[in-house]
Amino acid sequence: MEASKVIRKVHMDCPLCDKKHDVEERKRLASITIKGDKVDYEEHFFYCINADEEEREFETGAMANENLLNARNAYRVLHGLLTSEY
Ligand SMILES: [Zn+2]
């Protein structure tokens, strides 16, 4: 298991345990394969301390999009493709 780091705590309706409580937002280094290349990128996720040990992680739709963007950016950096897009 990759080591993860707590960024902040968010008080929210937790979809895992159905309670309103402080959920930890964490980040860790993850890797994904894009077009045959393994790319390391920063992945964010929420962590519910109340859920079963194997099922404590979840992400929102916005967070999933952000993770995907991070992965794509990492891919572009890897291939020197950070060009006029910005
Ligand atoms: Zn919860």
PDB file of the backbone (N, CA, C, O) and the ligand in Angstrom, with CONECT records:
HET     ZN  A 101       1
ATOM      1  N   MET A   1       0.841  -1.207   0.000  1.00  0.00           N
ATOM      2  CA  MET A   1       0.000   0.000   0.000  1.00  0.00           C
ATOM      3  C   MET A   1       0.870   1.250   0.000  1.00  0.00           C
ATOM      4  O   MET A   1       1.801   1.372   0.796  1.00  0.00           O
ATOM      5  N   GLU A   2       0.558   2.172  -0.899  1.00  0.00           N
ATOM      6  CA  GLU A   2       1.288   3.435  -0.946  1.00  0.00           C
ATOM      7  C   GLU A   2       0.974   4.254   0.300  1.00  0.00           C
ATOM      8  O   GLU A   2      -0.152   4.239   0.796  1.00  0.00           O
ATOM      9  N   ALA A   3       1.964   4.957   0.794  1.00  0.00           N
ATOM     10  CA  ALA A   3       1.726   5.851   1.916  1.00  0.00           C
ATOM     11  C   ALA A   3       0.918   7.048   1.426  1.00  0.00           C
ATOM     12  O   ALA A   3       1.197   7.609   0.367  1.00  0.00           O
ATOM     13  N   SER A   4      -0.078   7.428   2.204  1.00  0.00           N
ATOM     14  CA  SER A   4      -0.867   8.596   1.823  1.00  0.00           C
ATOM     15  C   SER A   4      -0.737   9.660   2.892  1.00  0.00           C
ATOM     16  O   SER A   4      -0.361   9.378   4.030  1.00  0.00           O
ATOM     17  N   LYS A   5      -1.051  10.879   2.512  1.00  0.00           N
ATOM     18  CA  LYS A   5      -0.883  12.008   3.410  1.00  0.00           C
ATOM     19  C   LYS A   5      -2.201  12.759   3.546  1.00  0.00           C
ATOM     20  O   LYS A   5      -2.871  13.030   2.550  1.00  0.00           O
ATOM     21  N   VAL A   6      -2.571  13.093   4.773  1.00  0.00           N
ATOM     22  CA  VAL A   6      -3.815  13.836   4.991  1.00  0.00           C
ATOM     23  C   VAL A   6      -3.619  15.299   4.609  1.00  0.00           C
ATOM     24  O   VAL A   6      -2.701  15.956   5.098  1.00  0.00           O
ATOM     25  N   ILE A   7      -4.468  15.795   3.748  1.00  0.00           N
ATOM     26  CA  ILE A   7      -4.389  17.198   3.333  1.00  0.00           C
ATOM     27  C   ILE A   7      -5.261  18.069   4.223  1.00  0.00           C
ATOM     28  O   ILE A   7      -4.828  19.112   4.712  1.00  0.00           O
ATOM     29  N   ARG A   8      -6.498  17.625   4.424  1.00  0.00           N
ATOM     30  CA  ARG A   8      -7.438  18.384   5.239  1.00  0.00           C
ATOM     31  C   ARG A   8      -8.595  17.473   5.628  1.00  0.00           C
ATOM     32  O   ARG A   8      -8.697  16.335   5.170  1.00  0.00           O
ATOM     33  N   LYS A   9      -9.462  18.003   6.485  1.00  0.00           N
ATOM     34  CA  LYS A   9     -10.663  17.270   6.846  1.00  0.00           C
ATOM     35  C   LYS A   9     -11.881  18.039   6.377  1.00  0.00           C
ATOM     36  O   LYS A   9     -11.962  19.257   6.537  1.00  0.00           O
ATOM     37  N   VAL A  10     -12.814  17.327   5.803  1.00  0.00           N
ATOM     38  CA  VAL A  10     -14.004  17.947   5.248  1.00  0.00           C
ATOM     39  C   VAL A  10     -15.227  17.373   5.941  1.00  0.00           C
ATOM     40  O   VAL A  10     -15.429  16.159   5.975  1.00  0.00           O
ATOM     41  N   HIS A  11     -16.057  18.285   6.505  1.00  0.00           N
ATOM     42  CA  HIS A  11     -17.291  17.839   7.141  1.00  0.00           C
ATOM     43  C   HIS A  11     -18.335  17.621   6.055  1.00  0.00           C
ATOM     44  O   HIS A  11     -18.733  18.572   5.382  1.00  0.00           O
ATOM     45  N   MET A  12     -18.776  16.399   5.878  1.00  0.00           N
ATOM     46  CA  MET A  12     -19.687  16.116   4.773  1.00  0.00           C
ATOM     47  C   MET A  12     -20.565  14.915   5.067  1.00  0.00           C
ATOM     48  O   MET A  12     -20.308  14.144   5.992  1.00  0.00           O
ATOM     49  N   ASP A  13     -21.625  14.770   4.249  1.00  0.00           N
ATOM     50  CA  ASP A  13     -22.433  13.563   4.303  1.00  0.00           C
ATOM     51  C   ASP A  13     -21.626  12.450   3.650  1.00  0.00           C
ATOM     52  O   ASP A  13     -21.396  12.451   2.441  1.00  0.00           O
ATOM     53  N   CYS A  14     -21.214  11.523   4.458  1.00  0.00           N
ATOM     54  CA  CYS A  14     -20.327  10.479   3.951  1.00  0.00           C
ATOM     55  C   CYS A  14     -21.150   9.382   3.261  1.00  0.00           C
ATOM     56  O   CYS A  14     -22.059   8.810   3.863  1.00  0.00           O
ATOM     57  N   PRO A  15     -20.823   9.096   1.996  1.00  0.00           N
ATOM     58  CA  PRO A  15     -21.590   8.082   1.263  1.00  0.00           C
ATOM     59  C   PRO A  15     -21.270   6.653   1.719  1.00  0.00           C
ATOM     60  O   PRO A  15     -22.010   5.721   1.402  1.00  0.00           O
ATOM     61  N   LEU A  16     -20.194   6.483   2.444  1.00  0.00           N
ATOM     62  CA  LEU A  16     -19.809   5.131   2.856  1.00  0.00           C
ATOM     63  C   LEU A  16     -20.538   4.685   4.115  1.00  0.00           C
ATOM     64  O   LEU A  16     -21.024   3.556   4.185  1.00  0.00           O
ATOM     65  N   CYS A  17     -20.617   5.566   5.114  1.00  0.00           N
ATOM     66  CA  CYS A  17     -21.240   5.162   6.379  1.00  0.00           C
ATOM     67  C   CYS A  17     -22.572   5.865   6.621  1.00  0.00           C
ATOM     68  O   CYS A  17     -23.227   5.639   7.639  1.00  0.00           O
ATOM     69  N   ASP A  18     -22.975   6.735   5.660  1.00  0.00           N
ATOM     70  CA  ASP A  18     -24.264   7.431   5.762  1.00  0.00           C
ATOM     71  C   ASP A  18     -24.380   8.339   6.973  1.00  0.00           C
ATOM     72  O   ASP A  18     -25.480   8.584   7.468  1.00  0.00           O
ATOM     73  N   LYS A  19     -23.256   8.835   7.448  1.00  0.00           N
ATOM     74  CA  LYS A  19     -23.292   9.790   8.553  1.00  0.00           C
ATOM     75  C   LYS A  19     -22.632  11.081   8.117  1.00  0.00           C
ATOM     76  O   LYS A  19     -21.855  11.119   7.163  1.00  0.00           O
ATOM     77  N   LYS A  20     -22.965  12.150   8.853  1.00  0.00           N
ATOM     78  CA  LYS A  20     -22.295  13.407   8.598  1.00  0.00           C
ATOM     79  C   LYS A  20     -21.112  13.494   9.545  1.00  0.00           C
ATOM     80  O   LYS A  20     -21.293  13.522  10.762  1.00  0.00           O
ATOM     81  N   HIS A  21     -19.925  13.537   9.009  1.00  0.00           N
ATOM     82  CA  HIS A  21     -18.750  13.594   9.890  1.00  0.00           C
ATOM     83  C   HIS A  21     -17.539  14.139   9.139  1.00  0.00           C
ATOM     84  O   HIS A  21     -17.610  14.388   7.936  1.00  0.00           O
ATOM     85  N   ASP A  22     -16.442  14.320   9.841  1.00  0.00           N
ATOM     86  CA  ASP A  22     -15.211  14.791   9.226  1.00  0.00           C
ATOM     87  C   ASP A  22     -14.557  13.659   8.446  1.00  0.00           C
ATOM     88  O   ASP A  22     -14.120  12.661   9.019  1.00  0.00           O
ATOM     89  N   VAL A  23     -14.498  13.829   7.144  1.00  0.00           N
ATOM     90  CA  VAL A  23     -13.845  12.846   6.282  1.00  0.00           C
ATOM     91  C   VAL A  23     -12.474  13.389   5.898  1.00  0.00           C
ATOM     92  O   VAL A  23     -12.340  14.567   5.568  1.00  0.00           O
ATOM     93  N   GLU A  24     -11.485  12.554   5.941  1.00  0.00           N
ATOM     94  CA  GLU A  24     -10.136  13.004   5.583  1.00  0.00           C
ATOM     95  C   GLU A  24      -9.970  13.044   4.075  1.00  0.00           C
ATOM     96  O   GLU A  24     -10.312  12.097   3.367  1.00  0.00           O
ATOM     97  N   GLU A  25      -9.429  14.176   3.594  1.00  0.00           N
ATOM     98  CA  GLU A  25      -9.000  14.201   2.201  1.00  0.00           C
ATOM     99  C   GLU A  25      -7.522  13.867   2.196  1.00  0.00           C
ATOM    100  O   GLU A  25      -6.735  14.514   2.887  1.00  0.00           O
ATOM    101  N   ARG A  26      -7.145  12.879   1.435  1.00  0.00           N
ATOM    102  CA  ARG A  26      -5.754  12.440   1.397  1.00  0.00           C
ATOM    103  C   ARG A  26      -5.222  12.461  -0.019  1.00  0.00           C
ATOM    104  O   ARG A  26      -5.983  12.491  -0.986  1.00  0.00           O
ATOM    105  N   LYS A  27      -3.899  12.444  -0.130  1.00  0.00           N
ATOM    106  CA  LYS A  27      -3.275  12.310  -1.440  1.00  0.00           C
ATOM    107  C   LYS A  27      -2.168  11.282  -1.362  1.00  0.00           C
ATOM    108  O   LYS A  27      -1.620  11.016  -0.292  1.00  0.00           O
ATOM    109  N   ARG A  28      -1.850  10.715  -2.497  1.00  0.00           N
ATOM    110  CA  ARG A  28      -0.748   9.754  -2.572  1.00  0.00           C
ATOM    111  C   ARG A  28      -0.287   9.691  -4.019  1.00  0.00           C
ATOM    112  O   ARG A  28      -0.963  10.154  -4.937  1.00  0.00           O
ATOM    113  N   LEU A  29       0.869   9.110  -4.182  1.00  0.00           N
ATOM    114  CA  LEU A  29       1.404   8.934  -5.516  1.00  0.00           C
ATOM    115  C   LEU A  29       0.792   7.668  -6.113  1.00  0.00           C
ATOM    116  O   LEU A  29       0.904   6.582  -5.544  1.00  0.00           O
ATOM    117  N   ALA A  30       0.153   7.822  -7.253  1.00  0.00           N
ATOM    118  CA  ALA A  30      -0.440   6.673  -7.925  1.00  0.00           C
ATOM    119  C   ALA A  30       0.179   6.563  -9.316  1.00  0.00           C
ATOM    120  O   ALA A  30       0.868   7.474  -9.774  1.00  0.00           O
ATOM    121  N   SER A  31      -0.070   5.457  -9.969  1.00  0.00           N
ATOM    122  CA  SER A  31       0.422   5.348 -11.332  1.00  0.00           C
ATOM    123  C   SER A  31      -0.679   4.804 -12.237  1.00  0.00           C
ATOM    124  O   SER A  31      -1.552   4.055 -11.800  1.00  0.00           O
ATOM    125  N   ILE A  32      -0.616   5.193 -13.491  1.00  0.00           N
ATOM    126  CA  ILE A  32      -1.620   4.803 -14.467  1.00  0.00           C
ATOM    127  C   ILE A  32      -0.882   4.557 -15.779  1.00  0.00           C
ATOM    128  O   ILE A  32       0.174   5.141 -16.020  1.00  0.00           O
ATOM    129  N   THR A  33      -1.427   3.710 -16.609  1.00  0.00           N
ATOM    130  CA  THR A  33      -0.811   3.471 -17.908  1.00  0.00           C
ATOM    131  C   THR A  33      -1.595   4.210 -18.982  1.00  0.00           C
ATOM    132  O   THR A  33      -2.772   3.934 -19.212  1.00  0.00           O
ATOM    133  N   ILE A  34      -0.920   5.157 -19.640  1.00  0.00           N
ATOM    134  CA  ILE A  34      -1.533   5.905 -20.737  1.00  0.00           C
ATOM    135  C   ILE A  34      -0.772   5.595 -22.012  1.00  0.00           C
ATOM    136  O   ILE A  34       0.439   5.805 -22.083  1.00  0.00           O
ATOM    137  N   LYS A  35      -1.467   5.101 -23.007  1.00  0.00           N
ATOM    138  CA  LYS A  35      -0.850   4.751 -24.296  1.00  0.00           C
ATOM    139  C   LYS A  35       0.416   3.923 -24.107  1.00  0.00           C
ATOM    140  O   LYS A  35       1.418   4.138 -24.789  1.00  0.00           O
ATOM    141  N   GLY A  36       0.361   2.981 -23.180  1.00  0.00           N
ATOM    142  CA  GLY A  36       1.481   2.058 -22.998  1.00  0.00           C
ATOM    143  C   GLY A  36       2.585   2.560 -22.088  1.00  0.00           C
ATOM    144  O   GLY A  36       3.527   1.824 -21.795  1.00  0.00           O
ATOM    145  N   ASP A  37       2.482   3.824 -21.628  1.00  0.00           N
ATOM    146  CA  ASP A  37       3.493   4.362 -20.719  1.00  0.00           C
ATOM    147  C   ASP A  37       2.955   4.414 -19.300  1.00  0.00           C
ATOM    148  O   ASP A  37       1.828   4.853 -19.072  1.00  0.00           O
ATOM    149  N   LYS A  38       3.768   3.963 -18.337  1.00  0.00           N
ATOM    150  CA  LYS A  38       3.395   4.075 -16.944  1.00  0.00           C
ATOM    151  C   LYS A  38       3.734   5.470 -16.457  1.00  0.00           C
ATOM    152  O   LYS A  38       4.880   5.911 -16.551  1.00  0.00           O
ATOM    153  N   VAL A  39       2.728   6.165 -15.934  1.00  0.00           N
ATOM    154  CA  VAL A  39       2.884   7.547 -15.497  1.00  0.00           C
ATOM    155  C   VAL A  39       2.552   7.653 -14.014  1.00  0.00           C
ATOM    156  O   VAL A  39       1.518   7.158 -13.566  1.00  0.00           O
ATOM    157  N   ASP A  40       3.428   8.296 -13.260  1.00  0.00           N
ATOM    158  CA  ASP A  40       3.146   8.561 -11.845  1.00  0.00           C
ATOM    159  C   ASP A  40       2.455   9.911 -11.715  1.00  0.00           C
ATOM    160  O   ASP A  40       2.842  10.879 -12.371  1.00  0.00           O
ATOM    161  N   TYR A  41       1.446   9.974 -10.879  1.00  0.00           N
ATOM    162  CA  TYR A  41       0.747  11.243 -10.676  1.00  0.00           C
ATOM    163  C   TYR A  41       0.186  11.293  -9.266  1.00  0.00           C
ATOM    164  O   TYR A  41       0.145  10.286  -8.559  1.00  0.00           O
ATOM    165  N   GLU A  42      -0.247  12.493  -8.870  1.00  0.00           N
ATOM    166  CA  GLU A  42      -0.788  12.680  -7.530  1.00  0.00           C
ATOM    167  C   GLU A  42      -2.293  12.415  -7.539  1.00  0.00           C
ATOM    168  O   GLU A  42      -3.046  13.038  -8.288  1.00  0.00           O
ATOM    169  N   GLU A  43      -2.707  11.491  -6.704  1.00  0.00           N
ATOM    170  CA  GLU A  43      -4.117  11.111  -6.651  1.00  0.00           C
ATOM    171  C   GLU A  43      -4.727  11.557  -5.325  1.00  0.00           C
ATOM    172  O   GLU A  43      -4.156  11.326  -4.259  1.00  0.00           O
ATOM    173  N   HIS A  44      -5.891  12.198  -5.402  1.00  0.00           N
ATOM    174  CA  HIS A  44      -6.603  12.603  -4.194  1.00  0.00           C
ATOM    175  C   HIS A  44      -7.778  11.671  -3.945  1.00  0.00           C
ATOM    176  O   HIS A  44      -8.391  11.171  -4.888  1.00  0.00           O
ATOM    177  N   PHE A  45      -8.089  11.438  -2.689  1.00  0.00           N
ATOM    178  CA  PHE A  45      -9.270  10.633  -2.373  1.00  0.00           C
ATOM    179  C   PHE A  45      -9.743  10.963  -0.965  1.00  0.00           C
ATOM    180  O   PHE A  45      -9.001  11.539  -0.169  1.00  0.00           O
ATOM    181  N   PHE A  46     -10.976  10.595  -0.669  1.00  0.00           N
ATOM    182  CA  PHE A  46     -11.515  10.760   0.673  1.00  0.00           C
ATOM    183  C   PHE A  46     -11.382   9.452   1.430  1.00  0.00           C
ATOM    184  O   PHE A  46     -11.382   8.368   0.847  1.00  0.00           O
ATOM    185  N   TYR A  47     -11.269   9.583   2.736  1.00  0.00           N
ATOM    186  CA  TYR A  47     -11.038   8.414   3.574  1.00  0.00           C
ATOM    187  C   TYR A  47     -11.993   8.427   4.764  1.00  0.00           C
ATOM    188  O   TYR A  47     -11.938   9.331   5.598  1.00  0.00           O
ATOM    189  N   CYS A  48     -12.859   7.437   4.840  1.00  0.00           N
ATOM    190  CA  CYS A  48     -13.830   7.338   5.925  1.00  0.00           C
ATOM    191  C   CYS A  48     -13.324   6.362   6.986  1.00  0.00           C
ATOM    192  O   CYS A  48     -13.089   5.185   6.713  1.00  0.00           O
ATOM    193  N   ILE A  49     -13.166   6.876   8.180  1.00  0.00           N
ATOM    194  CA  ILE A  49     -12.607   6.065   9.260  1.00  0.00           C
ATOM    195  C   ILE A  49     -13.638   5.072   9.806  1.00  0.00           C
ATOM    196  O   ILE A  49     -13.278   4.110  10.484  1.00  0.00           O
ATOM    197  N   ASN A  50     -14.929   5.310   9.505  1.00  0.00           N
ATOM    198  CA  ASN A  50     -15.995   4.471  10.056  1.00  0.00           C
ATOM    199  C   ASN A  50     -16.277   3.213   9.236  1.00  0.00           C
ATOM    200  O   ASN A  50     -16.870   2.260   9.740  1.00  0.00           O
ATOM    201  N   ALA A  51     -15.855   3.212   7.988  1.00  0.00           N
ATOM    202  CA  ALA A  51     -16.192   2.099   7.101  1.00  0.00           C
ATOM    203  C   ALA A  51     -15.280   0.894   7.351  1.00  0.00           C
ATOM    204  O   ALA A  51     -14.280   0.992   8.062  1.00  0.00           O
ATOM    205  N   ASP A  52     -15.642  -0.232   6.757  1.00  0.00           N
ATOM    206  CA  ASP A  52     -14.795  -1.422   6.863  1.00  0.00           C
ATOM    207  C   ASP A  52     -13.426  -1.129   6.276  1.00  0.00           C
ATOM    208  O   ASP A  52     -13.289  -0.351   5.332  1.00  0.00           O
ATOM    209  N   GLU A  53     -12.431  -1.756   6.843  1.00  0.00           N
ATOM    210  CA  GLU A  53     -11.058  -1.422   6.511  1.00  0.00           C
ATOM    211  C   GLU A  53     -10.752  -1.469   5.009  1.00  0.00           C
ATOM    212  O   GLU A  53      -9.957  -0.674   4.508  1.00  0.00           O
ATOM    213  N   GLU A  54     -11.379  -2.391   4.309  1.00  0.00           N
ATOM    214  CA  GLU A  54     -11.094  -2.538   2.879  1.00  0.00           C
ATOM    215  C   GLU A  54     -11.873  -1.540   2.017  1.00  0.00           C
ATOM    216  O   GLU A  54     -11.620  -1.405   0.820  1.00  0.00           O
ATOM    217  N   GLU A  55     -12.818  -0.849   2.645  1.00  0.00           N
ATOM    218  CA  GLU A  55     -13.734  -0.010   1.859  1.00  0.00           C
ATOM    219  C   GLU A  55     -13.770   1.431   2.345  1.00  0.00           C
ATOM    220  O   GLU A  55     -14.827   2.062   2.329  1.00  0.00           O
ATOM    221  N   ARG A  56     -12.666   1.942   2.761  1.00  0.00           N
ATOM    222  CA  ARG A  56     -12.662   3.277   3.358  1.00  0.00           C
ATOM    223  C   ARG A  56     -12.418   4.396   2.365  1.00  0.00           C
ATOM    224  O   ARG A  56     -12.580   5.566   2.710  1.00  0.00           O
ATOM    225  N   GLU A  57     -12.040   4.071   1.162  1.00  0.00           N
ATOM    226  CA  GLU A  57     -11.690   5.109   0.201  1.00  0.00           C
ATOM    227  C   GLU A  57     -12.800   5.368  -0.787  1.00  0.00           C
ATOM    228  O   GLU A  57     -13.443   4.441  -1.281  1.00  0.00           O
ATOM    229  N   PHE A  58     -13.023   6.659  -1.076  1.00  0.00           N
ATOM    230  CA  PHE A  58     -13.958   7.000  -2.148  1.00  0.00           C
ATOM    231  C   PHE A  58     -13.562   8.335  -2.729  1.00  0.00           C
ATOM    232  O   PHE A  58     -12.781   9.074  -2.129  1.00  0.00           O
ATOM    233  N   GLU A  59     -14.096   8.648  -3.896  1.00  0.00           N
ATOM    234  CA  GLU A  59     -13.831   9.950  -4.485  1.00  0.00           C
ATOM    235  C   GLU A  59     -15.114  10.499  -5.082  1.00  0.00           C
ATOM    236  O   GLU A  59     -15.999   9.748  -5.493  1.00  0.00           O
ATOM    237  N   THR A  60     -15.199  11.823  -5.124  1.00  0.00           N
ATOM    238  CA  THR A  60     -16.344  12.468  -5.747  1.00  0.00           C
ATOM    239  C   THR A  60     -16.082  12.561  -7.252  1.00  0.00           C
ATOM    240  O   THR A  60     -14.967  12.315  -7.713  1.00  0.00           O
ATOM    241  N   GLY A  61     -17.109  12.915  -8.003  1.00  0.00           N
ATOM    242  CA  GLY A  61     -16.940  13.056  -9.444  1.00  0.00           C
ATOM    243  C   GLY A  61     -15.914  14.119  -9.793  1.00  0.00           C
ATOM    244  O   GLY A  61     -15.077  13.923 -10.673  1.00  0.00           O
ATOM    245  N   ALA A  62     -15.986  15.260  -9.088  1.00  0.00           N
ATOM    246  CA  ALA A  62     -15.047  16.349  -9.354  1.00  0.00           C
ATOM    247  C   ALA A  62     -13.619  15.905  -9.061  1.00  0.00           C
ATOM    248  O   ALA A  62     -12.681  16.236  -9.786  1.00  0.00           O
ATOM    249  N   MET A  63     -13.483  15.152  -7.986  1.00  0.00           N
ATOM    250  CA  MET A  63     -12.160  14.681  -7.587  1.00  0.00           C
ATOM    251  C   MET A  63     -11.602  13.688  -8.622  1.00  0.00           C
ATOM    252  O   MET A  63     -10.414  13.715  -8.942  1.00  0.00           O
ATOM    253  N   ALA A  64     -12.464  12.831  -9.127  1.00  0.00           N
ATOM    254  CA  ALA A  64     -12.045  11.867 -10.150  1.00  0.00           C
ATOM    255  C   ALA A  64     -11.564  12.590 -11.398  1.00  0.00           C
ATOM    256  O   ALA A  64     -10.568  12.202 -12.009  1.00  0.00           O
ATOM    257  N   ASN A  65     -12.286  13.654 -11.773  1.00  0.00           N
ATOM    258  CA  ASN A  65     -11.871  14.453 -12.929  1.00  0.00           C
ATOM    259  C   ASN A  65     -10.510  15.077 -12.712  1.00  0.00           C
ATOM    260  O   ASN A  65      -9.660  15.081 -13.602  1.00  0.00           O
ATOM    261  N   GLU A  66     -10.313  15.612 -11.494  1.00  0.00           N
ATOM    262  CA  GLU A  66      -9.048  16.241 -11.165  1.00  0.00           C
ATOM    263  C   GLU A  66      -7.896  15.237 -11.228  1.00  0.00           C
ATOM    264  O   GLU A  66      -6.813  15.540 -11.727  1.00  0.00           O
ATOM    265  N   ASN A  67      -8.155  14.047 -10.717  1.00  0.00           N
ATOM    266  CA  ASN A  67      -7.134  13.010 -10.750  1.00  0.00           C
ATOM    267  C   ASN A  67      -6.749  12.660 -12.189  1.00  0.00           C
ATOM    268  O   ASN A  67      -5.579  12.448 -12.509  1.00  0.00           O
ATOM    269  N   LEU A  68      -7.769  12.608 -13.040  1.00  0.00           N
ATOM    270  CA  LEU A  68      -7.529  12.295 -14.442  1.00  0.00           C
ATOM    271  C   LEU A  68      -6.701  13.394 -15.104  1.00  0.00           C
ATOM    272  O   LEU A  68      -5.799  13.117 -15.894  1.00  0.00           O
ATOM    273  N   LEU A  69      -7.025  14.661 -14.764  1.00  0.00           N
ATOM    274  CA  LEU A  69      -6.262  15.788 -15.301  1.00  0.00           C
ATOM    275  C   LEU A  69      -4.806  15.719 -14.849  1.00  0.00           C
ATOM    276  O   LEU A  69      -3.888  15.939 -15.639  1.00  0.00           O
ATOM    277  N   ASN A  70      -4.609  15.409 -13.569  1.00  0.00           N
ATOM    278  CA  ASN A  70      -3.255  15.283 -13.038  1.00  0.00           C
ATOM    279  C   ASN A  70      -2.486  14.208 -13.789  1.00  0.00           C
ATOM    280  O   ASN A  70      -1.316  14.389 -14.124  1.00  0.00           O
ATOM    281  N   ALA A  71      -3.153  13.085 -14.053  1.00  0.00           N
ATOM    282  CA  ALA A  71      -2.513  11.988 -14.761  1.00  0.00           C
ATOM    283  C   ALA A  71      -2.127  12.414 -16.174  1.00  0.00           C
ATOM    284  O   ALA A  71      -1.030  12.118 -16.648  1.00  0.00           O
ATOM    285  N   ARG A  72      -3.049  13.117 -16.843  1.00  0.00           N
ATOM    286  CA  ARG A  72      -2.762  13.569 -18.210  1.00  0.00           C
ATOM    287  C   ARG A  72      -1.629  14.581 -18.246  1.00  0.00           C
ATOM    288  O   ARG A  72      -0.777  14.550 -19.134  1.00  0.00           O
ATOM    289  N   ASN A  73      -1.631  15.488 -17.256  1.00  0.00           N
ATOM    290  CA  ASN A  73      -0.541  16.463 -17.179  1.00  0.00           C
ATOM    291  C   ASN A  73       0.794  15.771 -16.965  1.00  0.00           C
ATOM    292  O   ASN A  73       1.801  16.127 -17.577  1.00  0.00           O
ATOM    293  N   ALA A  74       0.785  14.774 -16.084  1.00  0.00           N
ATOM    294  CA  ALA A  74       2.020  14.029 -15.823  1.00  0.00           C
ATOM    295  C   ALA A  74       2.509  13.356 -17.093  1.00  0.00           C
ATOM    296  O   ALA A  74       3.711  13.297 -17.355  1.00  0.00           O
ATOM    297  N   TYR A  75       1.572  12.851 -17.876  1.00  0.00           N
ATOM    298  CA  TYR A  75       1.913  12.219 -19.151  1.00  0.00           C
ATOM    299  C   TYR A  75       2.552  13.238 -20.096  1.00  0.00           C
ATOM    300  O   TYR A  75       3.547  12.956 -20.763  1.00  0.00           O
ATOM    301  N   ARG A  76       1.952  14.429 -20.134  1.00  0.00           N
ATOM    302  CA  ARG A  76       2.475  15.470 -21.028  1.00  0.00           C
ATOM    303  C   ARG A  76       3.861  15.916 -20.593  1.00  0.00           C
ATOM    304  O   ARG A  76       4.743  16.119 -21.427  1.00  0.00           O
ATOM    305  N   VAL A  77       4.056  16.070 -19.278  1.00  0.00           N
ATOM    306  CA  VAL A  77       5.369  16.466 -18.772  1.00  0.00           C
ATOM    307  C   VAL A  77       6.410  15.419 -19.154  1.00  0.00           C
ATOM    308  O   VAL A  77       7.521  15.740 -19.575  1.00  0.00           O
ATOM    309  N   LEU A  78       6.015  14.157 -18.992  1.00  0.00           N
ATOM    310  CA  LEU A  78       6.904  13.041 -19.302  1.00  0.00           C
ATOM    311  C   LEU A  78       7.366  13.094 -20.756  1.00  0.00           C
ATOM    312  O   LEU A  78       8.502  12.733 -21.063  1.00  0.00           O
ATOM    313  N   HIS A  79       6.500  13.537 -21.637  1.00  0.00           N
ATOM    314  CA  HIS A  79       6.807  13.536 -23.064  1.00  0.00           C
ATOM    315  C   HIS A  79       7.133  14.925 -23.608  1.00  0.00           C
ATOM    316  O   HIS A  79       7.219  15.128 -24.819  1.00  0.00           O
ATOM    317  N   GLY A  80       7.315  15.883 -22.683  1.00  0.00           N
ATOM    318  CA  GLY A  80       7.671  17.222 -23.107  1.00  0.00           C
ATOM    319  C   GLY A  80       6.601  17.876 -23.970  1.00  0.00           C
ATOM    320  O   GLY A  80       6.907  18.644 -24.882  1.00  0.00           O
ATOM    321  N   LEU A  81       5.350  17.568 -23.674  1.00  0.00           N
ATOM    322  CA  LEU A  81       4.250  18.063 -24.503  1.00  0.00           C
ATOM    323  C   LEU A  81       3.529  19.262 -23.889  1.00  0.00           C
ATOM    324  O   LEU A  81       2.461  19.658 -24.356  1.00  0.00           O
ATOM    325  N   LEU A  82       4.116  19.833 -22.846  1.00  0.00           N
ATOM    326  CA  LEU A  82       3.482  21.016 -22.250  1.00  0.00           C
ATOM    327  C   LEU A  82       3.750  22.209 -23.138  1.00  0.00           C
ATOM    328  O   LEU A  82       4.776  22.876 -23.009  1.00  0.00           O
ATOM    329  N   THR A  83       2.833  22.473 -24.031  1.00  0.00           N
ATOM    330  CA  THR A  83       3.080  23.510 -25.039  1.00  0.00           C
ATOM    331  C   THR A  83       2.093  24.652 -24.921  1.00  0.00           C
ATOM    332  O   THR A  83       1.898  25.201 -23.837  1.00  0.00           O
ATOM    333  N   SER A  84       1.473  25.011 -26.029  1.00  0.00           N
ATOM    334  CA  SER A  84       0.676  26.233 -26.073  1.00  0.00           C
ATOM    335  C   SER A  84      -0.702  26.080 -25.453  1.00  0.00           C
ATOM    336  O   SER A  84      -1.520  26.995 -25.539  1.00  0.00           O
ATOM    337  N   GLU A  85      -0.968  24.962 -24.842  1.00  0.00           N
ATOM    338  CA  GLU A  85      -2.316  24.732 -24.322  1.00  0.00           C
ATOM    339  C   GLU A  85      -2.683  25.692 -23.192  1.00  0.00           C
ATOM    340  O   GLU A  85      -3.863  25.922 -22.929  1.00  0.00           O
ATOM    341  N   TYR A  86      -1.690  26.240 -22.538  1.00  0.00           N
ATOM    342  CA  TYR A  86      -2.001  27.121 -21.416  1.00  0.00           C
ATOM    343  C   TYR A  86      -1.960  28.594 -21.783  1.00  0.00           C
ATOM    344  O   TYR A  86      -2.203  29.449 -20.931  1.00  0.00           O
TER     345      TYR A  86
HETATM  346 ZN    ZN A 101     -18.017   7.921   6.802  1.00  0.00          ZN2+
END
